[in-house]
Structure formats: C-alpha cells, structure tokens
Amino acid sequence: MNKLVLISLLIVAQGCAQKTYLGKLDELGKFPSKLKEVSGMEITKDGEIWVIEDSGNKDKIYRVAKDGDIKESLKIDHAKNKDWEDLTMDNDGNLYIGDFGNNDNEREDLVIYKIPEDEMDKKEPNADKIEFKYPQQNDFPPQKDSLYFDTEGFFHLNDHLYIFTKNRTRPYSGKTLIYRVPDEEGAYEAEFLGSLFLCADQDHCSVTSADIAPDGKTIALLSYGFVFLLSDFQAPDFTKSSIKIIDLNTDTQIESVCFLGNGTLLIADEQNKYGGRKLYEFILD
C-alpha cells in the first residue's frame, strides 16, 4: 500500500490551507505501441478495463488487461473521434465517450457519445449523441483570460454527466468550471454548477481526467502530476468540497484516472519524452 507522506503546505484556497502529500504510482504494465495516447479509461462492474485515445486516432474503444495488453477493440458507429478525452459508465452499463477536447476553445460541436449496454457485444456498437454547449461561452475562441472551455474530465452520477473543464487561461486562474448535462440523447445547454479552485500552478493544476468512487463519496480529478481528491460534498454542489492534493511524483503526461473500488485508482499516461504509455495502480491511504 502506498503511504502518503506530508511534504509541504502548497496553496491557500477558499480560506483554508491545502496540504500536499507525496504519492508513488505502482506500475502494472505497458500499453502496446499502437496505444501511445490513452486519454480516457473506465472499468465495468465485471472488472473489464476500457480505454480510448484522443484526437488523430481511430474511432475505437479498446478493452485491455491490467498489464496493458489489448484484448479487444470495437469501432464505434456514428461516432467520429474529433478529440475523445475521457470515458465514464453508468450503473446500467452504458458507456459514455467525451468528445469535448477543445485545446483552442473554438469548437461549437461538443458531444458525448452514449453506447448503450446492449450494443457493447456488437462488432461496431451504435452510439447516441448528447450534444451540448457552455452557456458562459459567447466567443469562439474567447479572450485569453476566459479560456475555460477545453474539457478532459467527466463522470456519471444520478442520471447526469458531470463535466470539469480544463483551464487554459492566461494569466492562470487555477479554476475548473463545473457543468452537468442529462445522460439522454439530445441537444442541451449545459447547466453551470459553479467553479472550483484547485491550485495556482499552471503546469500541474488543470484537469485531465475525472472519476467518482462507486460509493459516491470521493471524486478524483487528475492533472499533470497531481491528483485532487474531493470529499465532504453534497451533489450537485461540489464547490465547497474538501480537497486533498497528492503529488504523484511523475513527469509523464498522465491523462486518465478511474476508481478500482473505493480505495484504489487506476491511472494511465501518454508517451512523452520522459516515458509513459503505462498503466498504474495507486492505493488511497
């Protein structure tokens, strides 16, 4: 089990000093070379691990083993990988692909693909479309101090999909905006739920993936090198959450997180000059 060691006081946020803890990733395996850019990951109730890649890659989902080997791939019908960034699943086994990567904050075609559970045993599962827009965004792209509308993290809870945006503001504000949309096919204006200040370091504090524990008591927001654990919230308001910050002590581009039970995270990184393309386990203390 990883032992979290208190190392420093990092920032002051929402009136409270936030402590940063040091963690260590346990390597489980390495993805094959064809999966260089794993951007999202989810685990089914049966323990199957599914992953996706982001822009420039195929319109496929991949089932992988815990050592990273590919066991199966499925091409998704009626779904185009413009910039797939995260995966989540509901309690009925429906899988959701977040095609909401928006590096330049200029997209007007944001969509979440819903793959019904009964489609998952087909060679080319059909996907429903949940289209949405952010009510706060009026310009495409907005000014540099309003670049809040890239997204790489979401999860499912109580008939809704909760979206945490990736901050690209300059000067950097350290906030993620929180939205939700219904989990049914349609076109929606996302409901704005507020913002959450994570930390002030632009290299480590922008959300790259998100998940919620099976018991609904802990949210994991992944960033480059850090994971933020949110607790003591009452959904749908996450703005007053208690936040524990864990430094994962890595320079690789970690892009995917999901819960394996309530006390363990699976984390994946993309390949970059520091290494990566690996699957890790992190046990919460």
C-alpha positions in Angstrom: 0.0 0.0 0.0 1.3 3.5 -0.8 2.0 5.6 2.3 1.2 9.2 1.7 3.9 11.5 3.3 3.1 15.1 4.2 5.7 17.2 2.4 4.5 20.8 2.4 1.9 23.5 2.5 1.2 24.3 -1.1 -1.5 26.9 -1.5 -4.3 28.8 0.2 -7.7 28.2 -1.4 -11.2 29.1 -0.3 -9.8 30.4 3.0 -8.2 27.1 4.0 -4.6 26.0 3.8 -4.4 22.9 1.5 -1.8 20.3 2.3 0.1 18.4 -0.4 1.0 14.8 0.1 3.6 12.7 -1.8 2.4 9.5 -3.5 4.0 6.8 -5.6 2.5 5.1 -8.6 2.8 1.3 -8.8 3.4 0.2 -12.4 1.1 -2.6 -13.6 2.2 -2.8 -17.3 2.8 -1.0 -20.5 0.4 -0.4 -23.4 1.5 -1.6 -26.9 2.9 0.9 -29.3 -0.5 1.4 -31.0 -1.8 2.9 -27.8 0.6 5.8 -27.4 -2.1 8.4 -26.5 -4.5 6.8 -24.0 -6.7 9.8 -22.9 -9.6 8.1 -21.1 -10.3 4.9 -19.1 -13.2 3.2 -17.4 -13.8 -0.1 -15.5 -17.0 -2.1 -15.9 -18.8 -3.8 -13.0 -17.2 -7.0 -14.2 -13.8 -5.5 -13.9 -13.1 -5.0 -17.6 -10.9 -2.0 -18.5 -11.8 0.1 -21.5 -9.6 2.9 -22.9 -9.7 5.4 -25.7 -7.2 7.6 -27.5 -7.6 11.3 -28.3 -7.5 13.4 -31.5 -5.8 12.0 -34.6 -6.6 8.4 -33.5 -9.2 5.8 -34.5 -12.9 5.8 -33.6 -12.4 2.8 -31.4 -12.6 1.7 -27.8 -10.1 -0.9 -26.5 -10.5 -3.5 -23.8 -7.2 -4.0 -22.1 -5.8 -6.3 -19.4 -4.1 -4.9 -16.2 -0.7 -5.4 -17.9 -1.8 -3.1 -20.7 -2.2 -5.7 -23.5 -5.1 -5.2 -25.9 -7.8 -7.9 -25.6 -10.5 -6.4 -27.9 -11.2 -3.3 -30.0 -14.6 -2.0 -31.1 -15.2 0.6 -33.8 -18.0 2.9 -32.7 -20.6 3.5 -35.3 -21.9 7.0 -35.9 -19.1 8.5 -33.8 -16.1 10.4 -35.0 -13.0 10.9 -32.9 -12.5 14.6 -33.2 -10.9 14.8 -29.7 -12.0 12.0 -27.4 -10.8 12.8 -23.9 -12.5 10.7 -21.2 -14.7 7.7 -20.6 -17.3 7.0 -18.0 -20.0 4.4 -17.3 -23.4 4.5 -15.5 -24.8 1.8 -13.2 -26.7 0.2 -16.1 -23.5 -0.5 -18.1 -24.0 2.3 -20.7 -20.6 3.7 -21.7 -20.0 7.4 -22.5 -17.2 8.9 -24.6 -16.4 12.6 -24.0 -15.6 14.1 -27.4 -15.1 17.5 -25.9 -11.4 18.1 -26.2 -11.1 21.8 -27.2 -7.5 23.0 -26.9 -8.1 26.3 -28.7 -11.6 26.9 -27.1 -13.1 27.3 -30.6 -15.3 24.2 -31.0 -19.0 24.5 -31.4 -19.7 20.8 -31.9 -19.1 19.4 -28.4 -20.6 15.9 -28.0 -20.7 13.0 -25.6 -21.4 9.6 -27.3 -23.5 7.2 -25.3 -23.0 3.5 -26.2 -26.0 1.5 -24.7 -25.1 -1.6 -22.7 -26.8 -3.9 -25.2 -24.6 -2.5 -28.0 -21.4 -3.5 -26.3 -21.4 -7.1 -27.6 -21.5 -5.9 -31.3 -18.5 -5.5 -33.5 -19.5 -1.9 -34.3 -21.6 -0.6 -31.5 -24.0 2.2 -32.3 -23.7 5.4 -30.3 -26.3 8.0 -29.4 -25.3 11.7 -29.3 -25.6 14.0 -26.4 -24.7 17.4 -27.9 -24.1 20.4 -25.6 -22.8 24.0 -25.3 -21.4 26.1 -22.5 -23.8 29.0 -21.6 -20.9 31.1 -20.5 -19.1 30.9 -23.8 -20.1 33.5 -26.4 -16.9 33.9 -28.4 -15.0 31.1 -30.2 -12.3 31.4 -29.1 -12.8 33.8 -26.1 -10.1 36.1 -24.8 -7.0 34.6 -23.1 -8.3 35.3 -19.6 -11.5 33.3 -20.4 -10.1 30.1 -21.9 -12.1 27.8 -19.7 -13.8 25.6 -22.3 -11.4 22.8 -23.1 -12.5 19.6 -21.3 -10.8 16.3 -20.5 -12.7 15.0 -17.5 -16.2 13.9 -16.6 -18.2 11.2 -14.7 -21.7 9.9 -14.4 -23.9 10.4 -11.3 -27.7 10.2 -10.8 -28.8 10.5 -14.4 -26.4 13.3 -15.2 -22.9 13.7 -16.7 -20.7 16.0 -14.6 -18.1 17.9 -16.6 -14.9 19.6 -15.2 -13.2 21.9 -17.7 -9.5 22.2 -18.3 -8.2 25.7 -17.5 -6.1 27.3 -20.2 -6.4 30.9 -19.0 -3.6 33.4 -19.2 -2.9 34.7 -16.6 -3.7 31.4 -15.0 -6.6 31.4 -12.6 -6.4 27.9 -11.2 -10.1 27.2 -11.5 -12.1 24.4 -13.2 -15.7 25.2 -14.2 -18.3 22.5 -13.4 -21.3 21.7 -15.6 -23.7 18.9 -16.0 -25.9 17.6 -18.8 -28.6 14.8 -18.8 -27.5 11.4 -19.8 -30.0 11.0 -22.6 -29.7 11.7 -26.3 -30.5 15.3 -27.2 -29.0 18.8 -27.6 -28.5 20.8 -24.4 -27.2 24.0 -22.8 -25.0 22.6 -20.1 -26.1 23.6 -16.5 -23.4 25.6 -14.8 -22.8 24.4 -11.3 -20.0 26.8 -10.2 -16.2 26.7 -10.2 -13.6 25.1 -8.0 -10.1 26.5 -7.3 -7.5 23.7 -7.4 -4.2 25.4 -7.3 -2.2 28.2 -8.9 0.5 26.2 -10.8 -0.5 26.2 -14.5 1.8 23.2 -15.1 0.0 20.9 -12.5 -3.5 22.2 -11.8 -5.6 21.7 -15.0 -7.9 18.7 -15.1 -7.0 15.9 -17.5 -9.5 13.3 -16.3 -12.1 12.7 -13.6 -14.0 9.9 -11.8 -16.2 9.3 -8.8 -15.8 6.4 -6.4 -18.5 3.7 -6.5 -19.8 4.8 -3.1 -20.1 8.3 -4.4 -18.1 9.8 -1.5 -14.8 10.7 -3.3 -14.1 12.4 -6.6 -10.7 12.1 -8.2 -9.6 15.0 -10.5 -6.3 14.2 -12.3 -3.9 16.7 -13.6 -0.3 16.7 -14.9 1.5 15.1 -11.9 -1.2 15.7 -9.3 -4.5 14.1 -8.3 -7.0 16.1 -6.3 -9.3 14.1 -4.1 -12.6 15.8 -3.3 -14.8 14.8 -0.4 -17.4 16.2 2.0 -19.7 17.4 -0.8 -23.4 17.2 -1.5 -24.1 16.7 -5.2 -24.7 18.5 -7.4 -22.7 21.2 -5.5 -19.0 20.3 -5.4 -17.8 23.9 -4.9 -17.4 23.5 -1.1 -15.6 20.2 -1.3 -12.7 19.3 1.0 -9.6 18.8 -1.2 -6.6 16.6 -0.7 -3.7 17.2 -3.1 -1.4 14.3 -3.9 1.8 14.8 -5.9 2.3 11.6 -7.9 6.0 12.4 -8.5 6.0 11.9 -12.2 6.9 14.0 -15.3 5.0 11.8 -17.7 1.7 13.0 -19.3 -0.9 11.4 -17.1 -4.2 11.7 -18.8 -6.6 9.0 -17.4 -8.0 8.0 -14.0 -10.7 5.7 -12.8 -11.6 4.1 -9.5 -11.0 0.4 -9.0 -13.2 0.1 -5.9 -13.5 2.9 -3.4 -9.8 2.9 -2.2 -7.8 2.3 -5.4 -7.2 4.3 -8.6 -6.1 3.2 -12.0 -4.0 5.8 -13.8 -2.7 5.8 -17.3 -0.2 8.1 -19.1 0.6 9.0 -22.7 4.0 8.6 -24.1 6.3 11.6 -24.0 10.0 12.3 -23.8 10.0 11.3 -20.1 8.5 7.8 -20.9 4.9 6.8 -20.2 2.4 4.6 -22.2 1.9 2.7 -18.9 -0.9 1.6 -16.6 -0.5 2.2 -12.9 -2.3 1.5 -9.6 -2.5 4.0 -6.8 -3.9 2.9 -3.4 -5.5 5.7 -1.4 -4.4 5.9 2.3 
